[in-house]
Amino acid sequence: MLKVGIMGASGYAGEELIRILLVHPEVRLTVVAAKIKKTAICNLYPWLKGRLDLECRDMSAEEISGKCDCIFLALPHKVSMQFAPLFLKKGKRVIDLSADFRLRDLDVYEKWYEVKHTCPGYIEKAVYGLPEFYREKIKKADLIANPGCYPTSIILGSAPLLKKGLADAGSIICDSKSGVSGAGRVPAQAFMFTELQNSFRAYKVNAHRHMPEIDQELSTINGADVRVNFVPHLVPMERGMLSTIYLKLKKAVDTEAALKIYRDFYKGEYFIRVLDGGGYPDTRNVVRSNFCDIGLRVFPERSMAVVMSAIDNLTKGASGQAVQNMNIMYGLEERMGL
């Protein structure tokens, strides 16, 4: 039985990890840590009453290491890099849900996150945890940089046409909508019910911290630089994410041919569902699941493909993908617990 701990158990991603791991047949949850006053985890999440009796409190890396084989870091950006090396030096495996090890270029990280990276040597050791592209590396990894939610939806939606050389890498437009849980659990006026209800707004237009992550991974897939235009939006719902991606085509292709490219590209990928008959994804069909639903339509007269990708920002966009990575790392069936 794999002993697993969570740092950052009081956040939305931490709670989602608990939900998934609690029913995982090969996992025993041994630590739920958070920078809060000591309390039973079921006091924090009443739905856990009678199901999990662990104490949730601030714990040292030393104490956590003594109780765990694998640690999930559901911590804020800039905080994970303080803890990951401590666990790795003790021979533990780490799955980090923050951005601290996602960007391979140190200067890019320090520019976008406005902080000096304290353990740059570990960036090269980290594997970007998108299983559909890095499964073989994930199997051998000790440190996983779990992808962001927006990048997950956009990369999965864009990759097949880019890989085939059919999409113009210089004119990609990504229009994404996310539920408010993507902003985290820390209270802020902008995320209050009275501010969000019956409203819908864009934010951080071409200035979101996920942009360099999207550019990095799509450039790797494309084999040449990609610089996306990215406009995120906040919608008044709890969770779920829909990205609409506009790709200018370099060669003539119709909708059916494009759908075949996507089906072939994701053949055997259980968590990727390419919708038939030009169907469009709906967030209600992926919420609380690890699935990514992809739909598309090609407009030949405009040399344009419109690809839509729906995920749950807390599951495939965070904790579910993290557990998927854990399963791969330990040679477990990839769908286990999911």
N, C-alpha and C positions, 0 to 999 in steps of 0.2 A: 504494500500500500504506500503510495507516494504521499509524503508529508508536505503540506503546502501552507504558506503564510501569505498574508496580504498586508502591505503597508499602505495606509490611506483608505482604510475600510469605511470611513465615515462619509466618503464622497459618493457620487452617483455611480461611477465606474467600480468603486470598491463594493458597493451594495450589489451591483450586477454580477461581479465576480463571486460573491457569496452565494447568490441565487443559483448560479450555474454549478459551482463546485460542490455545493451541498448535495446534489443528486448525482455527482460523478462517481461511478462505481469503483474507480481505481485511486481515488483521492481521499485523504483524511485532512480536513482543515484544522490546523493546529494553532495558528496565530491569526488574530485580527487586530491589527495595531492602527492607532490613529493619534494625532496630537490633540487629544481631548481629555477631560477629566474621567478617571476610571469609572467604568460602568459595564454591566452585562450587555452583551451585544443585542439581546432581545429587548432591552430597554431603548436602544437606539432604533431598532427595527422590530416593532411588536409582532410582525408576521413570522418572526423566528422563534417565538415563544414555544417551548416544547420541542424544538427542532435543533437548536444550537445553543449551548450554554457557556460558550467561551466569554472571557472577560476582554473588553476592548479598552486599551489604554496606550499611552506613549511608551514605547519599548526601545531599548538599545539594539543596534545591529548584532551585538554579541549575544544577547538573549534570544533574539529571533533565530539566529543561525543555529543555536543549540536545539531548536525545535522543528526545523524545516529542512527539506531537501531543495525545494524550489520556492522562490519568493517573487510575488507580483508586486511591482512598484506602481501603485495607483496614486502617484504623488504629483504635485504641480511641477510644471517646467522649472528648471533651475534647481530643484530640490533632489531629484532622483540621482543626479551625478554625485551627490554627497554620500549616498548609501551604496550604490551599485558596486563600486570597487571593494568595499568592506566585505560584502557577501561573496564576491568572486574570489577574493584572496583566501576565503575559507572553503573554497571548493563547491560553493553553492551555484545553482543556475538561476539566472535572473531574467524576468520578462518585464521590461519597462514600458509603461503606457504613456510616458511623457515624451517630449521631443528631444530629450537631452542626448540621445545617441542616433537619431535618425539622419541627420545631415552629415555627409562625409566631408564637406569642406568646413573646416573650423572657422574660417573668417565669415562664412555665410551664417553659421549658427550665431556667432557673437554679434553680428550686425542685426539680425532679426530678433534675437532674444535679449539683446542689450546687456549681456553679462559675459564675463570671461569664463571659459570652460575650465573646470578645475581638474579634469582627468582626460585630456585629449588623447592619450595613448589608448584608451578603450574604444574610441570611435572606430578604429580599424578592425577591432575584434567583434564589434556588434554586427548582427545580421538583421537587415530590414525584414520585419516579420509579415510579409505578404505571401502567404503559402502558395498561391497560384503561380508565383514567379520564382520564389527562393526556397522551395521545399527541401531540396537536397542540402543546402547550406544550413537551414534551420535544424535539420536532423543532428548536426554536429555542433551546434552553437551552444555556448554557455551564457551569452548575453543577446537577448532579442530586443530590438527597437521596434516596438509595436507601432504600426502606422496610425496616423491621424484619421479621423472619420471622413472629413472632406476628401483627403487624398485617396482613401480607399475607394470611395464611390467614383471619383473621377478617373483614377488610374484603371480600374476594372472596366469602366465604360469606354475609355479611349484606346486602350492597348491594342486590340485586334487590328483596327484599321491603320494605326501607326506602324505596327510590326509588319504589316503587308505592304507598306509603302504607299498606301492609298490616300492618306490624309496629309494636308499641308501643315507642317509643324509650326509655321509662323503665324497662323491665324486661328488658333483654337480659342473658343470662348466657352467658359464654364459658368453656368448660372445655377447656383446651389441654394437649396432651402433646408433649414435645420430646425428641429424642435428645440425648445429652450433648455432642455437638460444638457445640451452641448456646451452651455456656458458654465457648467459646474454648479456646486451647491452653495457657494459663498453668496450671501445676500447682496443685492445691488439694486438700486432704483430702476434701472433699465429693464430688469427682469421681473419686476413685480407684476402681479396679475392685472392691476389697474393700468399699467403701462403697456401691457402686451395684448390684452383681450381686445378683439375687433380691430387689430392693427397688424401691419405687415411692413417690414422695412429692410432695406439693404444696409450693410455696414462694412467697414474696412475694405472698400472697393479697391481692388488691385493692391491691397496693402495688408492682407491677412498673412499671419505667420505660417500657414500651411502652403503658401505659394511656392517657396523654394523646395519644399518636399515634393510637391507635384512636379515641378520642373525637373528636379533631379531624377526621379524615377521614370518619367516619360522620356527624358533624354537618353537614359540607359536603354529603354525599350526601342527607341527610335534609331539609336546609333549616332545621333547628332543632336545639337542643342534644341530644346523645346522651351518656349517661354509662353505660358498660357495667360490669357486674360481671365481673371477669376473674380466673380461677384457673389459673395455669400449673402444670404437673407435669413432673418429670424422670423419664424412663423409661430402663431399662438397655439402650439400643441406641445405635449409633454416630450415626445421622442419620435424619431423617424427622420429620414433625410432623403431628399430627391435632388439629383444633379441632372441638369439638362446641358448636354455638351454639343456645341456646333462645330462640325468638322468640314472644312472645305476639301473637296475631293480632287485629286490630281489625275484620276483616271475614271472613265465611265463605269458605273456599277449601279444596279438597281437594288431595291429593298430586299428581295429574296436572295440575291447573291451576297449581299452584305450580311444578312442573317445567317447564311451558311458559313461565312467566314467566322462569325462569332460562335456558332455551334461547334465548329471544328476546333477553334482556338481553346474553348473551354470544355472540350470533350473529357469526360471523366471527373470534372470538378463538381462535386456534389453540391457545394454551397453557391454555385453560380447557376442561375436559371435564366436562360435566354427565352423570352416569350415568343410564342408562335403567332403567325398571322398578323404581324405588325402590331401586336398588343402593347399597351403602355403600362409601365409599372405603377403600383399604388402603394404608398407607405403602409397602409393597413395590412397588406399581405406579407410584410417582412418584420413588423414590430415584434419585439421579444423573440426574434429568431436570428440565426447567423447567416441567413440567405442574403444574396444580392440579386435582385431581379433587374434584368436589362431588356429594354425594348428599343427599337430604332425605326426610323423611316428615312429613306433616301429621296431627295428631290433632284432628279437628273437635270432638269431644266435650269437649276441653280447651282449644279455641281456641289450639292450640300447634303451631308448626312446629319441628322439630328438623333443623338443617342441619349436615352434616359436611363438612369441608374438609381435604384432605390435600395436603401439599407436601413437598419436600425443603428443610429449613431452610437448607442451604448453597447450594442452586441457585435455585429460584424465590424462596426466602427470603433470598437474598443475592447470590451471584456470578452465577448464571444471569440473574437479573433485571437485574443491572448490565450484563451484556453485551447483553441485550435492549434496554436503554436506549441503550447505545452504538450499536447498529445503527440505531435510530430517529434518533438525533442526526445520524448521518452519511449518512442516506438509503440505508442498506443494507437488504437483505431482512431482515425482523425475526427470522426463524428461523435466520439464518445462524450457524453454529457451535454451535447449540443442538439 
